[in-house]
Amino acid sequence: MASQRILLPYNFTNYDQKALDFVIRTFAHIEDVEVTLFNSYTSVPEIKTNDSPIMNKLKGNLSYFSQRIREQEEGLKVAKRNLLENGFSEDQIHYVFKPRNKDIAGEIIDLALSGLYDLIVINRKPGKVTRFFTGSVLNKVASALKDTTICLVT
């Protein structure tokens, strides 16, 4: 088991790419480190459809969402390849791609509380007044976790 285990929530934004680049610059030369890329998606509901025009349109929308989920998983694999191409070995990199049962912060907190991670590398999107009222992922994660290092990449 690696002495440094890093959780990197990844949602395919430019800010997430900055966090990935930070992990590469900071940890690629260290052999005793493991990185877990994490993404949580909203699952597509199972709906029985008959042959009405409205239900066919719904089926098309559900198919689109299923395709987007497959694209997200492929995007996570691309991020993993980026780590591999920049100095990490295959056994140092893992990814968790799972259906979301809670909000993003709740999913990150649950994963962090599993005890498998020493460090969470998270990013923060600047601006947006709405986060003042709804609470940012960073604020929720930081207030819920104890004895876990959180690295903020801006």
PyRosetta script that sets phi, psi and omega in degrees:
from pyrosetta import init, pose_from_sequence

init()
pose = pose_from_sequence("MASQRILLPYNFTNYDQKALDFVIRTFAHIEDVEVTLFNSYTSVPEIKTNDSPIMNKLKGNLSYFSQRIREQEEGLKVAKRNLLENGFSEDQIHYVFKPRNKDIAGEIIDLALSGLYDLIVINRKPGKVTRFFTGSVLNKVASALKDTTICLVT")
pose.set_psi(1, 138.5)
pose.set_omega(1, -178.4)
pose.set_phi(2, -70.4)
pose.set_psi(2, 149.9)
pose.set_omega(2, 179.3)
pose.set_phi(3, -78.2)
pose.set_psi(3, -23.6)
pose.set_omega(3, 178.0)
pose.set_phi(4, -123.5)
pose.set_psi(4, 116.1)
pose.set_omega(4, -179.9)
pose.set_phi(5, -115.1)
pose.set_psi(5, 121.7)
pose.set_omega(5, -171.9)
pose.set_phi(6, -112.9)
pose.set_psi(6, 132.4)
pose.set_omega(6, 173.0)
pose.set_phi(7, -104.9)
pose.set_psi(7, 125.3)
pose.set_omega(7, -179.2)
pose.set_phi(8, -122.6)
pose.set_psi(8, 94.5)
pose.set_omega(8, 174.1)
pose.set_phi(9, -61.7)
pose.set_psi(9, 133.2)
pose.set_omega(9, -172.8)
pose.set_phi(10, -136.0)
pose.set_psi(10, 122.3)
pose.set_omega(10, -176.9)
pose.set_phi(11, -129.2)
pose.set_psi(11, 23.9)
pose.set_omega(11, 168.8)
pose.set_phi(12, 67.5)
pose.set_psi(12, 30.2)
pose.set_omega(12, 176.1)
pose.set_phi(13, -104.7)
pose.set_psi(13, 170.2)
pose.set_omega(13, 175.2)
pose.set_phi(14, -62.4)
pose.set_psi(14, -33.7)
pose.set_omega(14, 178.6)
pose.set_phi(15, -67.3)
pose.set_psi(15, -37.4)
pose.set_omega(15, 176.7)
pose.set_phi(16, -66.7)
pose.set_psi(16, -36.5)
pose.set_omega(16, 177.0)
pose.set_phi(17, -64.1)
pose.set_psi(17, -37.7)
pose.set_omega(17, 176.4)
pose.set_phi(18, -62.7)
pose.set_psi(18, -40.8)
pose.set_omega(18, 178.2)
pose.set_phi(19, -65.2)
pose.set_psi(19, -40.7)
pose.set_omega(19, 177.3)
pose.set_phi(20, -62.7)
pose.set_psi(20, -43.6)
pose.set_omega(20, 177.8)
pose.set_phi(21, -62.3)
pose.set_psi(21, -38.3)
pose.set_omega(21, 177.3)
pose.set_phi(22, -61.6)
pose.set_psi(22, -45.2)
pose.set_omega(22, 179.3)
pose.set_phi(23, -61.8)
pose.set_psi(23, -41.0)
pose.set_omega(23, 178.9)
pose.set_phi(24, -63.0)
pose.set_psi(24, -50.0)
pose.set_omega(24, -178.7)
pose.set_phi(25, -62.3)
pose.set_psi(25, -36.8)
pose.set_omega(25, -171.6)
pose.set_phi(26, -88.6)
pose.set_psi(26, -35.0)
pose.set_omega(26, -169.4)
pose.set_phi(27, -119.7)
pose.set_psi(27, -6.7)
pose.set_omega(27, -175.2)
pose.set_phi(28, -61.7)
pose.set_psi(28, -30.0)
pose.set_omega(28, -177.5)
pose.set_phi(29, -84.9)
pose.set_psi(29, -4.4)
pose.set_omega(29, -178.5)
pose.set_phi(30, -96.6)
pose.set_psi(30, 125.4)
pose.set_omega(30, -177.2)
pose.set_phi(31, -79.3)
pose.set_psi(31, -29.1)
pose.set_omega(31, -173.6)
pose.set_phi(32, -96.7)
pose.set_psi(32, 51.1)
pose.set_omega(32, -179.2)
pose.set_phi(33, -136.2)
pose.set_psi(33, 144.6)
pose.set_omega(33, 174.7)
pose.set_phi(34, -124.8)
pose.set_psi(34, 139.3)
pose.set_omega(34, 179.2)
pose.set_phi(35, -119.4)
pose.set_psi(35, 131.3)
pose.set_omega(35, 174.9)
pose.set_phi(36, -116.6)
pose.set_psi(36, 117.2)
pose.set_omega(36, 173.0)
pose.set_phi(37, -81.3)
pose.set_psi(37, 138.0)
pose.set_omega(37, -176.3)
pose.set_phi(38, -131.2)
pose.set_psi(38, 132.1)
pose.set_omega(38, 172.4)
pose.set_phi(39, -142.9)
pose.set_psi(39, 138.7)
pose.set_omega(39, 179.4)
pose.set_phi(40, -122.2)
pose.set_psi(40, 130.4)
pose.set_omega(40, -175.6)
pose.set_phi(41, -119.3)
pose.set_psi(41, 157.1)
pose.set_omega(41, 174.8)
pose.set_phi(42, -81.4)
pose.set_psi(42, 121.5)
pose.set_omega(42, -176.5)
pose.set_phi(43, -74.1)
pose.set_psi(43, 153.5)
pose.set_omega(43, 179.4)
pose.set_phi(44, -85.2)
pose.set_psi(44, 128.3)
pose.set_omega(44, -178.3)
pose.set_phi(45, -69.4)
pose.set_psi(45, 149.6)
pose.set_omega(45, 175.0)
pose.set_phi(46, -85.6)
pose.set_psi(46, 115.7)
pose.set_omega(46, -179.2)
pose.set_phi(47, -128.7)
pose.set_psi(47, 128.5)
pose.set_omega(47, 175.7)
pose.set_phi(48, -77.1)
pose.set_psi(48, 127.1)
pose.set_omega(48, -179.3)
pose.set_phi(49, -118.1)
pose.set_psi(49, 141.8)
pose.set_omega(49, 173.4)
pose.set_phi(50, -101.6)
pose.set_psi(50, -169.1)
pose.set_omega(50, -172.9)
pose.set_phi(51, -94.2)
pose.set_psi(51, 36.6)
pose.set_omega(51, 175.1)
pose.set_phi(52, -88.9)
pose.set_psi(52, 154.9)
pose.set_omega(52, -178.7)
pose.set_phi(53, -59.2)
pose.set_psi(53, -37.5)
pose.set_omega(53, -179.7)
pose.set_phi(54, -66.7)
pose.set_psi(54, -43.5)
pose.set_omega(54, -179.5)
pose.set_phi(55, -68.2)
pose.set_psi(55, -33.0)
pose.set_omega(55, 176.0)
pose.set_phi(56, -65.1)
pose.set_psi(56, -38.6)
pose.set_omega(56, 176.7)
pose.set_phi(57, -64.7)
pose.set_psi(57, -41.6)
pose.set_omega(57, 177.6)
pose.set_phi(58, -62.5)
pose.set_psi(58, -41.8)
pose.set_omega(58, 178.7)
pose.set_phi(59, -61.0)
pose.set_psi(59, -38.9)
pose.set_omega(59, 177.2)
pose.set_phi(60, -63.9)
pose.set_psi(60, -41.1)
pose.set_omega(60, 178.0)
pose.set_phi(61, -65.2)
pose.set_psi(61, -42.1)
pose.set_omega(61, 178.9)
pose.set_phi(62, -64.3)
pose.set_psi(62, -38.1)
pose.set_omega(62, 177.6)
pose.set_phi(63, -63.9)
pose.set_psi(63, -39.7)
pose.set_omega(63, 177.4)
pose.set_phi(64, -61.0)
pose.set_psi(64, -45.7)
pose.set_omega(64, -179.7)
pose.set_phi(65, -64.8)
pose.set_psi(65, -37.6)
pose.set_omega(65, 176.8)
pose.set_phi(66, -63.5)
pose.set_psi(66, -39.9)
pose.set_omega(66, 177.3)
pose.set_phi(67, -63.6)
pose.set_psi(67, -41.0)
pose.set_omega(67, 178.6)
pose.set_phi(68, -61.6)
pose.set_psi(68, -37.9)
pose.set_omega(68, 178.2)
pose.set_phi(69, -64.7)
pose.set_psi(69, -43.4)
pose.set_omega(69, 177.3)
pose.set_phi(70, -61.7)
pose.set_psi(70, -39.3)
pose.set_omega(70, 178.0)
pose.set_phi(71, -65.6)
pose.set_psi(71, -36.7)
pose.set_omega(71, 177.7)
pose.set_phi(72, -64.3)
pose.set_psi(72, -43.5)
pose.set_omega(72, 179.2)
pose.set_phi(73, -63.8)
pose.set_psi(73, -39.1)
pose.set_omega(73, 177.1)
pose.set_phi(74, -64.0)
pose.set_psi(74, -38.0)
pose.set_omega(74, 176.7)
pose.set_phi(75, -62.3)
pose.set_psi(75, -36.7)
pose.set_omega(75, 176.7)
pose.set_phi(76, -66.8)
pose.set_psi(76, -37.4)
pose.set_omega(76, 176.9)
pose.set_phi(77, -67.0)
pose.set_psi(77, -34.4)
pose.set_omega(77, 176.3)
pose.set_phi(78, -64.6)
pose.set_psi(78, -42.6)
pose.set_omega(78, 177.4)
pose.set_phi(79, -62.3)
pose.set_psi(79, -38.7)
pose.set_omega(79, 177.5)
pose.set_phi(80, -63.6)
pose.set_psi(80, -43.5)
pose.set_omega(80, 178.0)
pose.set_phi(81, -61.9)
pose.set_psi(81, -36.5)
pose.set_omega(81, 177.1)
pose.set_phi(82, -59.6)
pose.set_psi(82, -43.3)
pose.set_omega(82, 176.9)
pose.set_phi(83, -64.1)
pose.set_psi(83, -42.9)
pose.set_omega(83, -179.8)
pose.set_phi(84, -63.1)
pose.set_psi(84, -39.6)
pose.set_omega(84, -178.8)
pose.set_phi(85, -72.8)
pose.set_psi(85, -13.8)
pose.set_omega(85, -175.8)
pose.set_phi(86, -114.7)
pose.set_psi(86, 28.3)
pose.set_omega(86, 168.9)
pose.set_phi(87, 113.7)
pose.set_psi(87, -9.6)
pose.set_omega(87, 177.9)
pose.set_phi(88, -88.5)
pose.set_psi(88, 152.7)
pose.set_omega(88, 176.3)
pose.set_phi(89, -98.4)
pose.set_psi(89, 163.8)
pose.set_omega(89, -177.4)
pose.set_phi(90, -56.0)
pose.set_psi(90, -41.0)
pose.set_omega(90, -177.5)
pose.set_phi(91, -76.0)
pose.set_psi(91, -6.3)
pose.set_omega(91, 177.8)
pose.set_phi(92, -91.8)
pose.set_psi(92, -11.8)
pose.set_omega(92, -172.5)
pose.set_phi(93, -120.1)
pose.set_psi(93, 132.9)
pose.set_omega(93, 176.6)
pose.set_phi(94, -134.0)
pose.set_psi(94, 163.9)
pose.set_omega(94, 170.1)
pose.set_phi(95, -142.4)
pose.set_psi(95, 147.8)
pose.set_omega(95, 177.4)
pose.set_phi(96, -118.3)
pose.set_psi(96, 119.8)
pose.set_omega(96, 179.2)
pose.set_phi(97, -128.4)
pose.set_psi(97, 107.4)
pose.set_omega(97, -171.4)
pose.set_phi(98, -141.3)
pose.set_psi(98, 157.7)
pose.set_omega(98, 176.4)
pose.set_phi(99, -65.7)
pose.set_psi(99, 144.8)
pose.set_omega(99, -178.3)
pose.set_phi(100, -83.9)
pose.set_psi(100, 129.4)
pose.set_omega(100, 174.4)
pose.set_phi(101, -107.8)
pose.set_psi(101, -18.3)
pose.set_omega(101, -178.9)
pose.set_phi(102, -132.8)
pose.set_psi(102, -171.6)
pose.set_omega(102, 172.1)
pose.set_phi(103, -73.4)
pose.set_psi(103, 169.8)
pose.set_omega(103, -176.0)
pose.set_phi(104, -56.9)
pose.set_psi(104, -45.6)
pose.set_omega(104, -179.2)
pose.set_phi(105, -60.0)
pose.set_psi(105, -42.8)
pose.set_omega(105, 179.0)
pose.set_phi(106, -61.7)
pose.set_psi(106, -39.2)
pose.set_omega(106, 178.2)
pose.set_phi(107, -65.9)
pose.set_psi(107, -42.6)
pose.set_omega(107, 178.7)
pose.set_phi(108, -64.3)
pose.set_psi(108, -43.1)
pose.set_omega(108, 179.9)
pose.set_phi(109, -61.3)
pose.set_psi(109, -46.7)
pose.set_omega(109, 179.2)
pose.set_phi(110, -59.1)
pose.set_psi(110, -43.8)
pose.set_omega(110, 179.8)
pose.set_phi(111, -65.5)
pose.set_psi(111, -42.1)
pose.set_omega(111, 179.8)
pose.set_phi(112, -66.3)
pose.set_psi(112, -37.0)
pose.set_omega(112, -179.6)
pose.set_phi(113, -72.5)
pose.set_psi(113, -12.1)
pose.set_omega(113, 177.1)
pose.set_phi(114, -65.9)
pose.set_psi(114, -11.8)
pose.set_omega(114, 176.2)
pose.set_phi(115, 84.9)
pose.set_psi(115, 8.3)
pose.set_omega(115, -175.8)
pose.set_phi(116, -90.0)
pose.set_psi(116, -7.0)
pose.set_omega(116, -171.4)
pose.set_phi(117, -128.1)
pose.set_psi(117, 140.1)
pose.set_omega(117, 177.4)
pose.set_phi(118, -98.6)
pose.set_psi(118, -24.7)
pose.set_omega(118, -173.0)
pose.set_phi(119, -142.1)
pose.set_psi(119, 135.7)
pose.set_omega(119, 173.0)
pose.set_phi(120, -115.0)
pose.set_psi(120, 123.6)
pose.set_omega(120, 176.3)
pose.set_phi(121, -102.1)
pose.set_psi(121, 114.4)
pose.set_omega(121, -174.0)
pose.set_phi(122, -128.5)
pose.set_psi(122, 154.6)
pose.set_omega(122, 177.8)
pose.set_phi(123, -113.7)
pose.set_psi(123, 166.5)
pose.set_omega(123, 179.7)
pose.set_phi(124, -133.6)
pose.set_psi(124, 126.4)
pose.set_omega(124, 176.7)
pose.set_phi(125, -80.9)
pose.set_psi(125, 126.2)
pose.set_omega(125, 179.9)
pose.set_phi(126, -71.4)
pose.set_psi(126, 152.8)
pose.set_omega(126, 172.9)
pose.set_phi(127, 86.0)
pose.set_psi(127, -155.2)
pose.set_omega(127, -179.0)
pose.set_phi(128, 58.7)
pose.set_psi(128, 105.0)
pose.set_omega(128, 179.6)
pose.set_phi(129, -64.7)
pose.set_psi(129, -27.6)
pose.set_omega(129, -176.8)
pose.set_phi(130, -61.0)
pose.set_psi(130, -30.5)
pose.set_omega(130, 179.4)
pose.set_phi(131, -66.4)
pose.set_psi(131, -23.5)
pose.set_omega(131, 176.7)
pose.set_phi(132, -62.2)
pose.set_psi(132, -36.4)
pose.set_omega(132, -177.0)
pose.set_phi(133, -90.4)
pose.set_psi(133, -35.7)
pose.set_omega(133, -176.4)
pose.set_phi(134, -91.4)
pose.set_psi(134, -18.6)
pose.set_omega(134, -177.8)
pose.set_phi(135, 85.8)
pose.set_psi(135, 131.3)
pose.set_omega(135, -179.1)
pose.set_phi(136, -84.0)
pose.set_psi(136, 162.1)
pose.set_omega(136, 176.3)
pose.set_phi(137, -58.3)
pose.set_psi(137, -44.1)
pose.set_omega(137, 179.8)
pose.set_phi(138, -57.6)
pose.set_psi(138, -47.8)
pose.set_omega(138, -179.4)
pose.set_phi(139, -61.5)
pose.set_psi(139, -43.1)
pose.set_omega(139, -179.9)
pose.set_phi(140, -64.8)
pose.set_psi(140, -44.3)
pose.set_omega(140, -179.1)
pose.set_phi(141, -66.3)
pose.set_psi(141, -46.6)
pose.set_omega(141, -177.5)
pose.set_phi(142, -64.1)
pose.set_psi(142, -36.9)
pose.set_omega(142, -178.8)
pose.set_phi(143, -77.4)
pose.set_psi(143, -22.4)
pose.set_omega(143, -177.3)
pose.set_phi(144, -89.4)
pose.set_psi(144, -24.1)
pose.set_omega(144, -173.2)
pose.set_phi(145, -101.8)
pose.set_psi(145, 138.9)
pose.set_omega(145, 174.2)
pose.set_phi(146, -120.3)
pose.set_psi(146, 148.1)
pose.set_omega(146, 177.6)
pose.set_phi(147, 58.6)
pose.set_psi(147, 30.9)
pose.set_omega(147, 175.1)
pose.set_phi(148, -128.8)
pose.set_psi(148, 130.7)
pose.set_omega(148, 178.5)
pose.set_phi(149, -80.8)
pose.set_psi(149, 131.2)
pose.set_omega(149, 177.3)
pose.set_phi(150, -118.2)
pose.set_psi(150, 123.6)
pose.set_omega(150, 178.9)
pose.set_phi(151, -105.0)
pose.set_psi(151, 122.3)
pose.set_omega(151, -179.1)
pose.set_phi(152, -98.8)
pose.set_psi(152, 124.0)
pose.set_omega(152, 177.4)
pose.set_phi(153, -110.0)
pose.set_psi(153, 124.2)
pose.set_omega(153, 179.9)
pose.set_phi(154, -115.9)
pose.dump_pdb("model.pdb")
